[in-house]
Amino acid sequence: MTKTGRRRTPQSSDKDQRSPTDDLPGDGGPDEAVAFIAETVSDLARLARRHQLDVLVRLLDMAQMEAQERIRLRGKRNLS
């Protein structure tokens, strides 16, 4: 808040105008993102298993399966 007690209004920026699916500079796009997520989630699931965090293991396994399915479906679309 400002000193007068009024709230500041956010300034419009280019970031606000972009779609959430727009690629950011230096971003590898959705294919690279999904591959990175699959690999990272796999590492996290391994860590959760080591510490017997069963609910987290299940959630992370589901996230990994979803990422792998997206990779598989993208590969099929690219072959068509």
C-alpha positions in Angstrom: 0.0 0.0 0.0 1.1 3.6 -0.5 1.5 6.0 2.3 -2.0 7.5 1.7 -3.6 4.1 2.3 -4.5 3.5 -1.3 -3.4 0.3 -3.1 -1.2 0.5 -6.1 -2.6 -0.7 -9.4 -0.4 -3.1 -11.2 1.1 -1.8 -14.4 0.4 -3.6 -17.6 3.4 -5.4 -19.1 4.2 -7.7 -22.0 4.2 -10.6 -19.6 0.5 -10.0 -18.9 -0.3 -10.0 -22.7 1.3 -13.4 -23.4 -0.6 -16.7 -23.5 0.6 -19.3 -20.8 1.6 -21.5 -23.7 3.8 -18.9 -25.4 7.5 -19.9 -25.4 9.7 -17.7 -23.4 13.2 -16.8 -24.8 15.5 -19.6 -23.9 12.7 -22.0 -23.3 12.9 -25.2 -25.2 9.1 -25.4 -25.6 6.6 -28.0 -24.4 8.5 -31.0 -25.7 11.6 -30.1 -23.7 9.6 -29.1 -20.7 7.7 -32.4 -20.5 11.0 -34.3 -20.9 12.6 -32.3 -18.1 9.5 -32.8 -15.8 9.5 -36.5 -16.4 13.2 -36.8 -15.5 12.9 -34.5 -12.5 9.8 -36.3 -11.1 11.6 -39.6 -11.5 14.4 -38.3 -9.3 11.9 -37.0 -6.7 10.0 -40.3 -6.7 13.2 -42.1 -6.0 14.0 -39.8 -3.1 10.5 -40.2 -1.7 10.8 -44.0 -2.0 14.1 -44.0 -0.1 12.4 -42.1 2.8 9.2 -44.2 2.6 7.0 -41.2 1.8 4.3 -43.4 0.3 1.7 -40.8 -0.6 4.3 -38.6 -2.3 5.6 -41.7 -4.2 2.2 -42.3 -5.6 1.6 -38.7 -6.6 5.0 -38.4 -8.2 4.6 -41.7 -10.0 1.3 -40.4 -11.4 3.0 -37.2 -12.5 5.8 -39.2 -14.2 3.2 -41.4 -16.0 1.4 -38.3 -17.2 4.6 -36.8 -18.5 5.6 -40.0 -20.3 2.2 -40.3 -21.8 2.5 -36.8 -23.2 5.9 -37.6 -24.6 4.5 -40.7 -26.3 1.5 -38.9 -27.7 3.7 -36.0 -29.1 5.9 -38.6 -30.8 2.9 -40.2 -32.4 1.6 -36.8 -33.7 5.1 -35.9 -35.1 5.2 -39.2 -37.0 1.8 -38.5 -38.7 
